Amino acid sequence: MLHRLWWFPTACAVLLIGGWLRAWWVEGHGTITEAAVSGLPDDMPRFFRASAKALYHLAGEPDRWKNREARYLRAAEAPDHFIDLEDFQGKTLPDNRWKAIKLLQDLKANPELVGFLPYAIMENYDRLTVAFYDHRKEPDNLIIQQKCVVYAGILSHLTGDCVMPLHTTRNYDGKKSADGTIAQKGIHLKLDAFPERHGLKAEEITRSLKALKRDDVWKHVLERIDESHKLVETCYKLDAAGAFEKPTKESRSFVLERCRAGAQFTMDLWWTAWLRSEKLPPHW
């Protein structure tokens, strides 16, 4: 399994080259998602609150779609896991994917390399809302229940990506020096691995967290992206001290806070999608 390959230096090199850099390890995503389930209110549908095990697995699905042999899917999927904010040159992020592509082209940036994470979050939030609407109409339909869980699991992967600061910068795996060399190369893998390798558990992540309704979800997504981006330099500081490989009180607290932010973000979007679905107009 990919999340075990850190034992082998050659396998780590394959991971780095293969583009698996841009995600927490699969079990890290699953743990954050499991933590989010336990913070949901009782008014959330019972089937959903009972789906922690399924959601744990589904949180890893978007990374499975980056399988090297699934080259058509991989090409479309990979940019949805990150956003390099520097390439927007201080411009306000447009409110949909296609406007963002047009802006980036005007700025002479390659949209595929800049990434679409906030748009992927919003698109999957909408998918979940529509699925919850269907559940309200047919609450005993098991297929619809399964659909809700699948969309929620996919969304949880992306909200988890968002709180990992290195998903918001072009310097996601080391800073390029003036001479073209990369300083602190490998930082991404070390930070990605931290929750799994150093025993962060769902109970610790979710402690005291409760789901909140978000009135402006797009604004909330942008705030979470910005919050995460502001922590990029902290990641480099901790890495320079060796604190991701050999945890310190400061580095463990930092990564735990990021995981808690991910669980909060995830449960908030699930809960808000459920509430929003009640007033959604008919599909047709």
ZADO-1210 file (C-alpha; in nm, 4 decimals, padded with zeros to 6 digits):
<atoms>
<atom x="00.0000" y="00.0000" z="00.0000" code="MET" pos="1"/>
<atom x="00.1246" y="00.3479" z="-00.0887" code="LEU" pos="2"/>
<atom x="00.1127" y="00.4786" z="00.2658" code="HIS" pos="3"/>
<atom x="00.3611" y="00.2098" z="00.3727" code="ARG" pos="4"/>
<atom x="00.6218" y="00.2942" z="00.1087" code="LEU" pos="5"/>
<atom x="00.8079" y="00.5404" z="00.3273" code="TRP" pos="6"/>
<atom x="01.0053" y="00.2429" z="00.4576" code="TRP" pos="7"/>
<atom x="01.1856" y="00.2245" z="00.1225" code="PHE" pos="8"/>
<atom x="01.3999" y="00.5128" z="-00.0051" code="PRO" pos="9"/>
<atom x="01.3579" y="00.4083" z="-00.3683" code="THR" pos="10"/>
<atom x="00.9831" y="00.3924" z="-00.3280" code="ALA" pos="11"/>
<atom x="00.9821" y="00.7389" z="-00.1760" code="CYS" pos="12"/>
<atom x="01.1574" y="00.8624" z="-00.4873" code="ALA" pos="13"/>
<atom x="00.8880" y="00.7034" z="-00.7007" code="VAL" pos="14"/>
<atom x="00.6224" y="00.8765" z="-00.4939" code="LEU" pos="15"/>
<atom x="00.7889" y="01.2135" z="-00.5345" code="LEU" pos="16"/>
<atom x="00.8259" y="01.1783" z="-00.9097" code="ILE" pos="17"/>
<atom x="00.4799" y="01.0324" z="-00.9521" code="GLY" pos="18"/>
<atom x="00.2857" y="01.3314" z="-00.8255" code="GLY" pos="19"/>
<atom x="00.1558" y="01.1850" z="-00.5002" code="TRP" pos="20"/>
<atom x="00.2916" y="01.4813" z="-00.3120" code="LEU" pos="21"/>
<atom x="-00.0282" y="01.6783" z="-00.2956" code="ARG" pos="22"/>
<atom x="-00.2281" y="01.5010" z="-00.0248" code="ALA" pos="23"/>
<atom x="-00.2123" y="01.3817" z="00.3349" code="TRP" pos="24"/>
<atom x="-00.1444" y="01.0097" z="00.3369" code="TRP" pos="25"/>
<atom x="-00.4622" y="00.8090" z="00.2900" code="VAL" pos="26"/>
<atom x="-00.4981" y="00.7178" z="00.6567" code="GLU" pos="27"/>
<atom x="-00.4481" y="01.0827" z="00.7514" code="GLY" pos="28"/>
<atom x="-00.7375" y="01.1823" z="00.5279" code="HIS" pos="29"/>
<atom x="-00.9469" y="00.9015" z="00.6715" code="GLY" pos="30"/>
<atom x="-00.8753" y="01.0001" z="01.0309" code="THR" pos="31"/>
<atom x="-00.9680" y="01.3645" z="00.9710" code="ILE" pos="32"/>
<atom x="-01.2903" y="01.2541" z="00.8021" code="THR" pos="33"/>
<atom x="-01.3744" y="01.0118" z="01.0826" code="GLU" pos="34"/>
<atom x="-01.3215" y="01.2957" z="01.3293" code="ALA" pos="35"/>
<atom x="-01.5617" y="01.5144" z="01.1313" code="ALA" pos="36"/>
<atom x="-01.8382" y="01.2526" z="01.1545" code="VAL" pos="37"/>
<atom x="-01.8262" y="01.2468" z="01.5328" code="SER" pos="38"/>
<atom x="-01.8818" y="01.6235" z="01.5535" code="GLY" pos="39"/>
<atom x="-02.2088" y="01.6220" z="01.3609" code="LEU" pos="40"/>
<atom x="-02.5356" y="01.7180" z="01.5347" code="PRO" pos="41"/>
<atom x="-02.8122" y="01.4676" z="01.5974" code="ASP" pos="42"/>
<atom x="-03.0269" y="01.6405" z="01.3337" code="ASP" pos="43"/>
<atom x="-02.7950" y="01.5096" z="01.0625" code="MET" pos="44"/>
<atom x="-02.9505" y="01.2002" z="00.8981" code="PRO" pos="45"/>
<atom x="-02.8915" y="00.8866" z="01.1026" code="ARG" pos="46"/>
<atom x="-02.7582" y="00.6873" z="00.8081" code="PHE" pos="47"/>
<atom x="-02.4928" y="00.9544" z="00.7529" code="PHE" pos="48"/>
<atom x="-02.3779" y="00.9644" z="01.1144" code="ARG" pos="49"/>
<atom x="-02.3495" y="00.5846" z="01.1004" code="ALA" pos="50"/>
<atom x="-02.1247" y="00.5937" z="00.7910" code="SER" pos="51"/>
<atom x="-01.7905" y="00.6762" z="00.9532" code="ALA" pos="52"/>
<atom x="-01.6219" y="00.3603" z="00.8257" code="LYS" pos="53"/>
<atom x="-01.7376" y="00.4172" z="00.4674" code="ALA" pos="54"/>
<atom x="-01.6432" y="00.7849" z="00.4780" code="LEU" pos="55"/>
<atom x="-01.2993" y="00.6935" z="00.6151" code="TYR" pos="56"/>
<atom x="-01.2385" y="00.4833" z="00.3038" code="HIS" pos="57"/>
<atom x="-01.3948" y="00.7259" z="00.0580" code="LEU" pos="58"/>
<atom x="-01.1805" y="01.0128" z="00.1834" code="ALA" pos="59"/>
<atom x="-00.8921" y="00.8501" z="-00.0034" code="GLY" pos="60"/>
<atom x="-01.0786" y="00.8105" z="-00.3315" code="GLU" pos="61"/>
<atom x="-00.9541" y="01.1245" z="-00.5106" code="PRO" pos="62"/>
<atom x="-00.5951" y="01.0090" z="-00.4613" code="ASP" pos="63"/>
<atom x="-00.6805" y="00.6673" z="-00.6042" code="ARG" pos="64"/>
<atom x="-00.8021" y="00.8496" z="-00.9153" code="TRP" pos="65"/>
<atom x="-00.4460" y="00.9695" z="-00.9688" code="LYS" pos="66"/>
<atom x="-00.3334" y="00.6153" z="-01.0477" code="ASN" pos="67"/>
<atom x="-00.0569" y="00.6379" z="-01.3055" code="ARG" pos="68"/>
<atom x="-00.2353" y="00.3995" z="-01.5433" code="GLU" pos="69"/>
<atom x="-00.5638" y="00.5931" z="-01.5310" code="ALA" pos="70"/>
<atom x="-00.4037" y="00.8631" z="-01.7400" code="ARG" pos="71"/>
<atom x="-00.7195" y="01.0356" z="-01.8638" code="TYR" pos="72"/>
<atom x="-00.8669" y="01.0568" z="-01.5168" code="LEU" pos="73"/>
<atom x="-00.5326" y="01.1499" z="-01.3592" code="ARG" pos="74"/>
<atom x="-00.4870" y="01.4420" z="-01.5984" code="ALA" pos="75"/>
<atom x="-00.8252" y="01.5861" z="-01.5028" code="ALA" pos="76"/>
<atom x="-00.8073" y="01.5030" z="-01.1312" code="GLU" pos="77"/>
<atom x="-00.4585" y="01.6121" z="-01.0270" code="ALA" pos="78"/>
<atom x="-00.5095" y="01.9942" z="-01.0460" code="PRO" pos="79"/>
<atom x="-00.8137" y="01.9741" z="-00.8165" code="ASP" pos="80"/>
<atom x="-00.5958" y="01.8981" z="-00.5130" code="HIS" pos="81"/>
<atom x="-00.4046" y="02.2270" z="-00.4839" code="PHE" pos="82"/>
<atom x="-00.3938" y="02.5955" z="-00.5701" code="ILE" pos="83"/>
<atom x="-00.0784" y="02.8028" z="-00.6095" code="ASP" pos="84"/>
<atom x="-00.2034" y="03.1369" z="-00.4825" code="LEU" pos="85"/>
<atom x="00.1090" y="03.3263" z="-00.5896" code="GLU" pos="86"/>
<atom x="00.0143" y="03.2767" z="-00.9545" code="ASP" pos="87"/>
<atom x="-00.3021" y="03.4836" z="-00.9125" code="PHE" pos="88"/>
<atom x="-00.0715" y="03.7832" z="-00.8494" code="GLN" pos="89"/>
<atom x="-00.2917" y="03.9297" z="-00.5774" code="GLY" pos="90"/>
<atom x="-00.6113" y="03.9162" z="-00.7856" code="LYS" pos="91"/>
<atom x="-00.9359" y="03.8093" z="-00.6205" code="THR" pos="92"/>
<atom x="-01.0161" y="03.4508" z="-00.7078" code="LEU" pos="93"/>
<atom x="-01.3141" y="03.4375" z="-00.9473" code="PRO" pos="94"/>
<atom x="-01.6178" y="03.2459" z="-00.8282" code="ASP" pos="95"/>
<atom x="-01.6057" y="02.9564" z="-01.0755" code="ASN" pos="96"/>
<atom x="-01.3517" y="02.7358" z="-01.2493" code="ARG" pos="97"/>
<atom x="-01.3939" y="02.8766" z="-01.5994" code="TRP" pos="98"/>
<atom x="-01.3541" y="03.2387" z="-01.4906" code="LYS" pos="99"/>
<atom x="-01.0395" y="03.1330" z="-01.3038" code="ALA" pos="100"/>
<atom x="-00.8993" y="02.9695" z="-01.6166" code="ILE" pos="101"/>
<atom x="-00.9623" y="03.2870" z="-01.8170" code="LYS" pos="102"/>
<atom x="-00.7957" y="03.5053" z="-01.5511" code="LEU" pos="103"/>
<atom x="-00.4914" y="03.2790" z="-01.5299" code="LEU" pos="104"/>
<atom x="-00.4546" y="03.2793" z="-01.9080" code="GLN" pos="105"/>
<atom x="-00.4665" y="03.6602" z="-01.9010" code="ASP" pos="106"/>
<atom x="-00.1932" y="03.6508" z="-01.6338" code="LEU" pos="107"/>
<atom x="00.0178" y="03.4238" z="-01.8581" code="LYS" pos="108"/>
<atom x="-00.0069" y="03.1335" z="-01.6115" code="ALA" pos="109"/>
<atom x="-00.0842" y="02.7715" z="-01.6935" code="ASN" pos="110"/>
<atom x="-00.4158" y="02.6899" z="-01.5178" code="PRO" pos="111"/>
<atom x="-00.3319" y="02.3201" z="-01.5009" code="GLU" pos="112"/>
<atom x="-00.0176" y="02.3958" z="-01.3016" code="LEU" pos="113"/>
<atom x="-00.1830" y="02.6565" z="-01.0763" code="VAL" pos="114"/>
<atom x="-00.4621" y="02.4234" z="-00.9614" code="GLY" pos="115"/>
<atom x="-00.8340" y="02.4394" z="-00.8865" code="PHE" pos="116"/>
<atom x="-00.8769" y="02.3281" z="-00.5251" code="LEU" pos="117"/>
<atom x="-01.1397" y="02.5849" z="-00.4114" code="PRO" pos="118"/>
<atom x="-01.3476" y="02.5154" z="-00.7217" code="TYR" pos="119"/>
<atom x="-01.3332" y="02.1401" z="-00.6670" code="ALA" pos="120"/>
<atom x="-01.4508" y="02.1967" z="-00.3084" code="ILE" pos="121"/>
<atom x="-01.7468" y="02.4080" z="-00.4198" code="MET" pos="122"/>
<atom x="-01.8450" y="02.1701" z="-00.7003" code="GLU" pos="123"/>
<atom x="-01.8499" y="01.8719" z="-00.4668" code="ASN" pos="124"/>
<atom x="-02.0328" y="02.0726" z="-00.2011" code="TYR" pos="125"/>
<atom x="-02.3034" y="02.1352" z="-00.4616" code="ASP" pos="126"/>
<atom x="-02.3112" y="01.7655" z="-00.5541" code="ARG" pos="127"/>
<atom x="-02.3637" y="01.6727" z="-00.1903" code="LEU" pos="128"/>
<atom x="-02.6395" y="01.9324" z="-00.1512" code="THR" pos="129"/>
<atom x="-02.8250" y="01.7920" z="-00.4525" code="VAL" pos="130"/>
<atom x="-02.7888" y="01.4374" z="-00.3160" code="ALA" pos="131"/>
<atom x="-02.9241" y="01.5464" z="00.0233" code="PHE" pos="132"/>
<atom x="-03.2232" y="01.7019" z="-00.1550" code="TYR" pos="133"/>
<atom x="-03.2950" y="01.3618" z="-00.3107" code="ASP" pos="134"/>
<atom x="-03.2687" y="01.1985" z="00.0313" code="HIS" pos="135"/>
<atom x="-03.5273" y="01.4372" z="00.1726" code="ARG" pos="136"/>
<atom x="-03.7652" y="01.3319" z="-00.1060" code="LYS" pos="137"/>
<atom x="-03.6964" y="00.9586" z="-00.0678" code="GLU" pos="138"/>
<atom x="-03.5555" y="00.9034" z="00.2827" code="PRO" pos="139"/>
<atom x="-03.5753" y="00.5228" z="00.2627" code="ASP" pos="140"/>
<atom x="-03.3952" y="00.4917" z="-00.0701" code="ASN" pos="141"/>
<atom x="-03.0676" y="00.3131" z="00.0072" code="LEU" pos="142"/>
<atom x="-02.9129" y="00.4042" z="-00.3267" code="ILE" pos="143"/>
<atom x="-02.9579" y="00.7734" z="-00.2526" code="ILE" pos="144"/>
<atom x="-02.8090" y="00.7249" z="00.0928" code="GLN" pos="145"/>
<atom x="-02.5051" y="00.5618" z="-00.0651" code="GLN" pos="146"/>
<atom x="-02.4773" y="00.8492" z="-00.3121" code="LYS" pos="147"/>
<atom x="-02.4736" y="01.1025" z="-00.0286" code="CYS" pos="148"/>
<atom x="-02.1935" y="00.9183" z="00.1481" code="VAL" pos="149"/>
<atom x="-01.9831" y="00.8926" z="-00.1690" code="VAL" pos="150"/>
<atom x="-02.0076" y="01.2641" z="-00.2443" code="TYR" pos="151"/>
<atom x="-01.9393" y="01.3526" z="00.1193" code="ALA" pos="152"/>
<atom x="-01.6284" y="01.1337" z="00.1229" code="GLY" pos="153"/>
<atom x="-01.4905" y="01.2973" z="-00.1902" code="ILE" pos="154"/>
<atom x="-01.5607" y="01.6426" z="-00.0483" code="LEU" pos="155"/>
<atom x="-01.3827" y="01.5502" z="00.2742" code="SER" pos="156"/>
<atom x="-01.0652" y="01.4695" z="00.0832" code="HIS" pos="157"/>
<atom x="-01.0598" y="01.8146" z="-00.0719" code="LEU" pos="158"/>
<atom x="-01.1347" y="01.9996" z="00.2510" code="THR" pos="159"/>
<atom x="-00.8526" y="01.7979" z="00.4063" code="GLY" pos="160"/>
<atom x="-00.6188" y="01.9049" z="00.1259" code="ASP" pos="161"/>
<atom x="-00.7140" y="02.2671" z="00.1845" code="CYS" pos="162"/>
<atom x="-00.5862" y="02.2786" z="00.5427" code="VAL" pos="163"/>
<atom x="-00.2438" y="02.1420" z="00.4463" code="MET" pos="164"/>
<atom x="-00.0539" y="02.4685" z="00.3868" code="PRO" pos="165"/>
<atom x="00.1730" y="02.3290" z="00.1166" code="LEU" pos="166"/>
<atom x="-00.1341" y="02.2745" z="-00.1035" code="HIS" pos="167"/>
<atom x="-00.1639" y="02.6516" z="-00.1422" code="THR" pos="168"/>
<atom x="00.1798" y="02.7425" z="-00.2765" code="THR" pos="169"/>
<atom x="00.3993" y="02.6825" z="-00.5779" code="ARG" pos="170"/>
<atom x="00.6760" y="02.6011" z="-00.3268" code="ASN" pos="171"/>
<atom x="00.4915" y="02.2852" z="-00.2255" code="TYR" pos="172"/>
<atom x="00.8027" y="02.0699" z="-00.2059" code="ASP" pos="173"/>
<atom x="01.0931" y="02.3061" z="-00.1529" code="GLY" pos="174"/>
<atom x="01.1888" y="02.6628" z="-00.2362" code="LYS" pos="175"/>
<atom x="01.3717" y="02.7375" z="-00.5580" code="LYS" pos="176"/>
<atom x="01.6904" y="02.9372" z="-00.5006" code="SER" pos="177"/>
<atom x="01.8301" y="03.1964" z="-00.7411" code="ALA" pos="178"/>
<atom x="02.0724" y="02.9377" z="-00.8798" code="ASP" pos="179"/>
<atom x="01.7847" y="02.6992" z="-00.9553" code="GLY" pos="180"/>
<atom x="01.8498" y="02.4547" z="-00.6739" code="THR" pos="181"/>
<atom x="01.5667" y="02.3468" z="-00.4434" code="ILE" pos="182"/>
<atom x="01.6052" y="02.4099" z="-00.0707" code="ALA" pos="183"/>
<atom x="01.4305" y="02.1742" z="00.1764" code="GLN" pos="184"/>
<atom x="01.3180" y="01.9404" z="-00.1010" code="LYS" pos="185"/>
<atom x="01.1083" y="01.6601" z="00.0440" code="GLY" pos="186"/>
<atom x="00.9231" y="01.8762" z="00.2963" code="ILE" pos="187"/>
<atom x="00.5861" y="01.7830" z="00.1468" code="HIS" pos="188"/>
<atom x="00.6254" y="01.4113" z="00.2030" code="LEU" pos="189"/>
<atom x="00.7404" y="01.4645" z="00.5618" code="LYS" pos="190"/>
<atom x="00.4429" y="01.6855" z="00.6482" code="LEU" pos="191"/>
<atom x="00.1947" y="01.4619" z="00.4623" code="ASP" pos="192"/>
<atom x="00.3101" y="01.1624" z="00.6589" code="ALA" pos="193"/>
<atom x="00.2971" y="01.3237" z="01.0015" code="PHE" pos="194"/>
<atom x="-00.0613" y="01.2408" z="01.1159" code="PRO" pos="195"/>
<atom x="-00.0236" y="00.8737" z="01.0287" code="GLU" pos="196"/>
<atom x="00.3368" y="00.8198" z="01.1337" code="ARG" pos="197"/>
<atom x="00.3033" y="01.0002" z="01.4649" code="HIS" pos="198"/>
<atom x="-00.0282" y="00.8692" z="01.5861" code="GLY" pos="199"/>
<atom x="-00.2835" y="01.1484" z="01.5560" code="LEU" pos="200"/>
<atom x="-00.6219" y="00.9904" z="01.6337" code="LYS" pos="201"/>
<atom x="-00.9757" y="01.0891" z="01.5413" code="ALA" pos="202"/>
<atom x="-01.0799" y="01.1346" z="01.9050" code="GLU" pos="203"/>
<atom x="-00.7983" y="01.3819" z="01.9663" code="GLU" pos="204"/>
<atom x="-00.8725" y="01.5700" z="01.6448" code="ILE" pos="205"/>
<atom x="-01.2464" y="01.6069" z="01.7028" code="THR" pos="206"/>
<atom x="-01.2380" y="01.6934" z="02.0731" code="ARG" pos="207"/>
<atom x="-01.4841" y="01.9797" z="02.1468" code="SER" pos="208"/>
<atom x="-01.5543" y="02.0475" z="01.7773" code="LEU" pos="209"/>
<atom x="-01.9145" y="02.1032" z="01.6679" code="LYS" pos="210"/>
<atom x="-02.0541" y="02.1607" z="01.3197" code="ALA" pos="211"/>
<atom x="-02.1447" y="02.5186" z="01.2271" code="LEU" pos="212"/>
<atom x="-02.3696" y="02.6499" z="00.9511" code="LYS" pos="213"/>
<atom x="-02.1840" y="02.8716" z="00.7040" code="ARG" pos="214"/>
<atom x="-02.3988" y="03.1348" z="00.5358" code="ASP" pos="215"/>
<atom x="-02.1535" y="03.2158" z="00.2552" code="ASP" pos="216"/>
<atom x="-01.9725" y="02.8957" z="00.1659" code="VAL" pos="217"/>
<atom x="-01.7581" y="03.0420" z="-00.1129" code="TRP" pos="218"/>
<atom x="-01.6339" y="03.3154" z="00.1216" code="LYS" pos="219"/>
<atom x="-01.5660" y="03.0528" z="00.3879" code="HIS" pos="220"/>
<atom x="-01.3649" y="02.8403" z="00.1432" code="VAL" pos="221"/>
<atom x="-01.1516" y="03.1395" z="00.0441" code="LEU" pos="222"/>
<atom x="-01.0903" y="03.2221" z="00.4102" code="GLU" pos="223"/>
<atom x="-00.9726" y="02.8670" z="00.4778" code="ARG" pos="224"/>
<atom x="-00.7407" y="02.8787" z="00.1743" code="ILE" pos="225"/>
<atom x="-00.5952" y="03.2102" z="00.2901" code="ASP" pos="226"/>
<atom x="-00.5579" y="03.0867" z="00.6486" code="GLU" pos="227"/>
<atom x="-00.3683" y="02.7835" z="00.5264" code="SER" pos="228"/>
<atom x="-00.1462" y="02.9848" z="00.2925" code="HIS" pos="229"/>
<atom x="-00.0344" y="03.2104" z="00.5760" code="LYS" pos="230"/>
<atom x="00.1149" y="02.9037" z="00.7487" code="LEU" pos="231"/>
<atom x="00.3503" y="02.8062" z="00.4653" code="VAL" pos="232"/>
<atom x="00.6510" y="02.9726" z="00.6278" code="GLU" pos="233"/>
<atom x="00.5750" y="02.7973" z="00.9571" code="THR" pos="234"/>
<atom x="00.5988" y="02.4668" z="00.7713" code="CYS" pos="235"/>
<atom x="00.9453" y="02.5561" z="00.6424" code="TYR" pos="236"/>
<atom x="01.0586" y="02.6725" z="00.9850" code="LYS" pos="237"/>
<atom x="00.9508" y="02.3470" z="01.1511" code="LEU" pos="238"/>
<atom x="01.1058" y="02.1394" z="00.8753" code="ASP" pos="239"/>
<atom x="01.4369" y="02.3239" z="00.9027" code="ALA" pos="240"/>
<atom x="01.4424" y="02.2271" z="01.2701" code="ALA" pos="241"/>
<atom x="01.3811" y="01.8607" z="01.1796" code="GLY" pos="242"/>
<atom x="01.0514" y="01.8715" z="01.3688" code="ALA" pos="243"/>
<atom x="00.8429" y="01.6826" z="01.1114" code="PHE" pos="244"/>
<atom x="01.0736" y="01.3807" z="01.1184" code="GLU" pos="245"/>
<atom x="01.1348" y="01.3929" z="01.4951" code="LYS" pos="246"/>
<atom x="00.8243" y="01.5537" z="01.6441" code="PRO" pos="247"/>
<atom x="00.8495" y="01.8321" z="01.8965" code="THR" pos="248"/>
<atom x="00.5712" y="01.9751" z="02.1089" code="LYS" pos="249"/>
<atom x="00.5480" y="02.2649" z="01.8639" code="GLU" pos="250"/>
<atom x="00.5323" y="02.0532" z="01.5468" code="SER" pos="251"/>
<atom x="00.2796" y="01.8074" z="01.6880" code="ARG" pos="252"/>
<atom x="00.0611" y="02.0944" z="01.8065" code="SER" pos="253"/>
<atom x="00.0876" y="02.2576" z="01.4638" code="PHE" pos="254"/>
<atom x="-00.0133" y="01.9469" z="01.2689" code="VAL" pos="255"/>
<atom x="-00.2889" y="01.8617" z="01.5168" code="LEU" pos="256"/>
<atom x="-00.4312" y="02.2124" z="01.4758" code="GLU" pos="257"/>
<atom x="-00.4301" y="02.1685" z="01.0982" code="ARG" pos="258"/>
<atom x="-00.6089" y="01.8340" z="01.1295" code="CYS" pos="259"/>
<atom x="-00.8654" y="01.9881" z="01.3634" code="ARG" pos="260"/>
<atom x="-00.9146" y="02.2701" z="01.1130" code="ALA" pos="261"/>
<atom x="-00.9753" y="02.0056" z="00.8475" code="GLY" pos="262"/>
<atom x="-01.2330" y="01.8221" z="01.0582" code="ALA" pos="263"/>
<atom x="-01.4110" y="02.1494" z="01.1393" code="GLN" pos="264"/>
<atom x="-01.4112" y="02.2587" z="00.7752" code="PHE" pos="265"/>
<atom x="-01.5430" y="01.9215" z="00.6613" code="THR" pos="266"/>
<atom x="-01.8259" y="01.8920" z="00.9138" code="MET" pos="267"/>
<atom x="-01.9287" y="02.2532" z="00.8516" code="ASP" pos="268"/>
<atom x="-01.9686" y="02.1932" z="00.4783" code="LEU" pos="269"/>
<atom x="-02.1539" y="01.8635" z="00.5321" code="TRP" pos="270"/>
<atom x="-02.3903" y="02.0258" z="00.7829" code="TRP" pos="271"/>
<atom x="-02.4447" y="02.3354" z="00.5685" code="THR" pos="272"/>
<atom x="-02.5141" y="02.1192" z="00.2619" code="ALA" pos="273"/>
<atom x="-02.7774" y="01.9285" z="00.4598" code="TRP" pos="274"/>
<atom x="-02.9491" y="02.2471" z="00.5783" code="LEU" pos="275"/>
<atom x="-02.9301" y="02.4041" z="00.2333" code="ARG" pos="276"/>
<atom x="-03.0864" y="02.0979" z="00.0701" code="SER" pos="277"/>
<atom x="-03.4159" y="02.1643" z="00.2490" code="GLU" pos="278"/>
<atom x="-03.4748" y="02.4789" z="00.0422" code="LYS" pos="279"/>
<atom x="-03.3197" y="02.3613" z="-00.2833" code="LEU" pos="280"/>
<atom x="-03.5578" y="02.3958" z="-00.5806" code="PRO" pos="281"/>
<atom x="-03.6564" y="02.0823" z="-00.7753" code="PRO" pos="282"/>
<atom x="-03.3868" y="01.9632" z="-01.0166" code="HIS" pos="283"/>
<atom x="-03.6076" y="01.9851" z="-01.3213" code="TRP" pos="284"/>
</atoms>
